[in-house]
Amino acid sequence: MPHGAEVTSTTGASHGPARLDREFTVKARSQGHLILRRFLRHKLAVASLFVFIAVVLFAFAGGAFWHYSYDQLTPDISAPPSLRHPFGTDSTGMDLMAMVMRGTQRSLEIALFVALTATGVGTVYGAIAGYYRGVFDTFMMRFVDLVLTFPTIAVAAILGAQVGASAGSWFFIGIILAALTWPIVARVVRGSVLSLREKEFIEAAHALGARDRRIIFGHLVPNVMGPVIVSVTILVAGAILSETGLSFIGFGVLPPDTSLGLLVSQAQTAVSTRPWLFYFPGAFIILIVLSINFIGDGLRDAFDPTTTRVRS
């Protein structure tokens, strides 16, 4: 019987004049429904998704409801956490909660931009290289190896120094980090495509006259989503940490704007005297990285049809 067909059986049982008909129907389930079911079984991923949504709302919507701005001075200087200032204030009287909101917003924008851009470029590049193989693949992957030899933080700092003040733009930082990290995704995708291109469904697509573009983007790319999603989570974590490193040496987001990395960098000398300045933004970095990693784990299991592990 073809996959997705509807099976209907009717059984009847007579008990005197009354007859009870029971109809059993099994409806086909869409691929999206199956993916959602597998994701919901991953309880930790579901909980992390709610945490991540809460962090996003805190960063992008919290400022509208909070009575302090990230660049507003208050008379409370170096105040510890209290009802008036839940995260405390810094040495100039700025409310740390407002700064963490702004910093989380900037860090998320940088991290997600880097992850999505690097993943898009790396997926296409790796799929093309793995599909065509031969000399074409060799040339493309040697370029990938060359880019991977560049130290990300050092190159980003040099480019920032050359451009100057515009290095403080989160978009410019995202472009630099994405340009240096897409080869990671390209290598992962290329390895998966080399294996998939030998499968029967690819040979069938060739036999039916499918064009190379359709095979790459219609058959190969959707089937490497598991490894790609894992790469996205790694890139998000790496982008946040890279931005923190750039801010530490003065080439990340620049004042008067702020980011989580810049807040941690500015608070490194106050860990022993005003620890709240360091631990609150640091906690948000950890929270974002862990939640996205757990979400990625759940999505990997959901997109992978060979997964047999059942979450309870």
C-alpha positions in Angstrom: 0.0 0.0 0.0 1.5 3.4 -0.9 2.8 5.6 1.9 0.4 8.2 3.1 -2.7 6.3 1.9 -5.8 6.4 4.1 -6.8 3.0 5.5 -10.5 2.6 6.5 -12.1 -0.6 7.8 -15.6 -1.0 9.0 -16.7 -3.8 11.3 -20.2 -4.5 12.3 -21.6 -6.5 15.2 -25.3 -7.3 15.5 -26.9 -7.5 18.8 -30.6 -8.1 18.2 -32.2 -5.2 16.2 -29.3 -2.9 17.1 -26.2 -2.8 15.0 -23.1 -0.9 16.0 -20.8 0.2 13.2 -17.3 1.2 14.1 -15.0 3.0 11.7 -11.3 3.1 12.1 -9.4 5.7 10.1 -5.6 6.3 10.0 -4.7 9.6 8.5 -1.4 10.4 6.8 0.9 12.7 8.9 2.8 15.5 7.3 6.6 15.7 7.6 6.2 18.9 9.7 3.9 17.2 12.1 6.4 14.3 12.6 9.2 16.8 13.2 7.1 18.7 15.7 6.3 15.5 17.6 9.9 14.4 17.8 10.9 17.9 19.0 8.3 17.9 21.7 9.6 14.6 23.1 12.9 16.4 23.9 11.7 18.0 27.1 15.0 19.8 27.8 14.9 21.4 24.3 11.3 22.5 24.8 12.1 24.1 28.2 15.2 25.8 26.6 13.0 27.2 23.8 10.8 28.9 26.4 13.9 30.2 28.2 15.3 31.5 24.9 12.0 33.2 24.0 12.0 34.8 27.5 15.5 36.1 27.0 14.6 37.5 23.5 11.5 39.3 25.0 13.6 40.6 27.9 16.1 42.0 25.4 13.9 43.5 22.7 10.7 44.3 24.6 11.9 44.8 28.2 13.2 48.3 27.6 9.8 49.6 26.7 8.5 48.7 30.2 11.6 49.6 32.3 11.9 53.1 33.6 15.6 53.4 33.0 17.5 53.6 29.7 20.9 51.9 29.1 22.5 55.3 28.7 20.7 57.2 31.5 22.6 58.3 34.6 20.9 57.9 38.0 21.9 59.3 41.4 22.6 55.8 42.7 26.3 55.2 42.2 27.7 51.6 42.5 24.4 50.5 44.2 24.1 46.7 44.9 21.0 44.9 43.5 17.8 46.1 45.1 14.1 46.5 44.2 14.9 49.9 42.7 17.8 48.4 40.7 17.4 44.6 40.4 20.9 44.2 38.8 22.5 47.1 40.7 24.3 50.1 39.1 27.8 50.8 37.9 30.3 53.5 39.0 28.6 56.2 37.0 25.1 55.4 38.2 23.8 53.6 35.1 21.2 50.9 35.8 22.8 47.5 35.0 19.4 45.9 34.2 18.8 48.4 31.4 22.4 47.9 30.1 22.0 44.1 30.2 18.8 44.4 28.2 20.6 46.5 25.5 23.7 44.3 25.7 21.6 41.1 25.3 19.9 42.7 22.3 23.2 43.5 20.6 24.8 40.2 21.4 21.8 38.3 20.0 21.8 40.4 16.9 25.5 39.7 16.3 25.3 35.9 17.1 22.2 35.2 15.1 23.4 37.2 12.1 26.7 35.4 12.1 25.1 32.0 12.5 22.5 32.5 9.8 24.9 34.1 7.3 27.7 31.7 7.8 25.3 28.7 7.7 23.7 29.9 4.5 27.0 30.5 2.7 28.6 27.4 4.1 25.7 25.1 3.3 25.5 26.1 -0.3 29.3 26.1 -0.8 29.7 22.7 0.9 26.8 21.1 -1.0 28.2 22.2 -4.4 31.7 21.0 -3.6 30.5 17.6 -2.3 28.1 17.1 -5.2 30.6 17.8 -8.1 33.7 16.3 -6.4 36.8 15.9 -8.4 39.1 18.8 -9.2 36.3 21.3 -8.6 35.8 20.0 -5.1 39.6 19.9 -4.4 40.0 23.6 -5.4 37.0 24.7 -3.4 38.0 22.9 -0.2 41.6 24.1 -0.4 40.2 27.6 -0.2 38.2 26.5 2.8 41.3 25.2 4.4 43.1 28.5 3.7 40.3 30.6 5.4 40.3 28.2 8.4 44.0 28.9 9.1 43.1 32.5 9.9 42.8 33.2 13.7 39.3 34.7 14.0 40.0 37.1 16.8 43.3 38.4 15.4 41.9 38.9 11.9 38.8 40.6 13.2 40.8 42.9 15.3 43.1 43.8 12.4 40.2 44.5 10.1 38.6 46.6 12.9 41.7 48.6 13.4 41.9 49.3 9.6 38.3 50.4 9.3 38.5 52.5 12.5 35.4 53.8 14.3 33.0 51.8 12.2 34.3 48.7 13.9 31.8 49.6 16.7 28.9 48.7 14.4 27.4 45.4 15.2 26.7 44.7 11.6 30.3 45.2 10.6 31.4 42.8 13.4 28.8 40.3 12.2 30.1 40.5 8.6 33.7 39.9 9.8 32.8 36.9 12.0 30.6 35.3 9.4 33.3 35.7 6.7 35.7 33.8 9.0 33.3 31.0 10.2 31.4 29.8 7.2 34.1 27.3 6.2 33.2 25.3 9.4 29.7 24.7 8.0 31.0 24.1 4.5 33.3 21.2 5.7 30.4 19.6 7.6 28.0 19.8 4.8 30.5 18.6 2.2 31.2 15.5 4.2 27.5 14.7 4.5 26.8 15.3 0.8 29.7 13.0 -0.2 27.8 10.2 1.5 24.3 11.1 0.5 25.1 11.5 -3.2 25.7 7.7 -3.5 22.2 6.9 -2.1 19.5 5.3 -4.2 17.2 8.3 -4.1 19.9 10.5 -5.7 20.4 7.9 -8.4 16.7 7.8 -9.0 16.6 11.6 -9.3 19.3 11.3 -11.9 17.5 8.6 -13.8 14.3 10.8 -13.9 16.3 13.6 -15.4 16.4 16.0 -12.5 18.7 19.0 -12.9 21.8 19.4 -10.7 20.3 22.4 -9.0 17.1 20.5 -8.1 19.1 17.6 -6.7 21.4 19.8 -4.6 18.7 22.1 -3.2 15.7 19.8 -3.3 17.3 16.5 -2.1 20.8 16.9 -0.7 20.4 20.2 1.4 17.2 19.1 3.2 18.9 15.8 4.2 21.8 17.5 5.8 19.7 19.7 8.1 20.7 17.7 11.2 24.5 18.5 11.0 23.7 22.0 9.8 21.5 22.7 12.8 24.2 21.5 15.2 26.6 23.8 13.4 24.3 26.7 13.9 24.2 26.2 17.6 28.0 26.0 17.7 28.3 29.2 15.6 25.9 31.1 17.9 28.0 30.2 20.9 31.2 31.0 19.1 29.9 34.3 17.9 29.0 35.5 21.4 32.4 34.4 22.7 34.2 36.0 19.8 32.3 39.3 20.3 33.3 39.1 24.0 37.0 38.6 23.0 36.8 41.5 20.5 35.2 43.8 23.2 38.0 42.8 25.6 40.7 44.1 23.3 38.7 47.1 22.3 37.4 46.1 18.8 33.9 45.0 19.6 30.8 47.1 20.2 31.9 50.5 21.3 30.4 52.9 23.8 27.9 54.6 24.0 26.3 51.4 22.7 26.9 48.2 24.6 26.8 44.4 24.4 27.2 41.5 26.9 30.8 41.1 25.9 31.5 44.8 26.5 29.8 44.7 29.9 31.8 41.7 31.0 35.0 43.4 29.7 34.3 46.6 31.6 33.5 44.8 34.8 36.6 42.5 34.9 38.3 44.9 37.4 35.3 45.1 39.7 34.7 41.4 40.3 35.9 41.6 43.9 34.3 44.9 44.8 31.1 45.0 42.7 30.6 41.4 41.5 27.1 42.1 40.2 28.6 44.1 37.3 30.4 41.0 36.1 28.1 38.1 37.0 24.7 39.4 35.6 25.9 39.9 32.0 28.1 36.7 32.3 25.0 34.7 33.4 23.1 35.9 30.4 25.9 34.8 28.1 25.8 31.3 29.6 22.0 31.2 29.5 21.9 32.1 25.8 24.6 29.6 24.9 23.1 26.7 26.9 19.5 27.3 25.7 20.5 27.5 22.0 22.6 24.3 22.3 19.8 22.4 23.9 17.3 23.7 21.3 19.8 22.6 18.6 20.0 19.1 20.1 16.2 18.8 20.0 16.0 20.0 16.5 18.7 17.7 15.4 16.8 14.7 16.8 13.6 16.0 15.2 15.0 16.4 11.7 16.9 13.1 11.8 14.4 10.4 10.8 16.8 7.7 12.0 16.6 8.9 15.6 15.2 6.2 17.9 15.8 7.8 21.2 12.6 8.7 23.0 12.6 11.6 25.5 10.5 11.2 28.6 
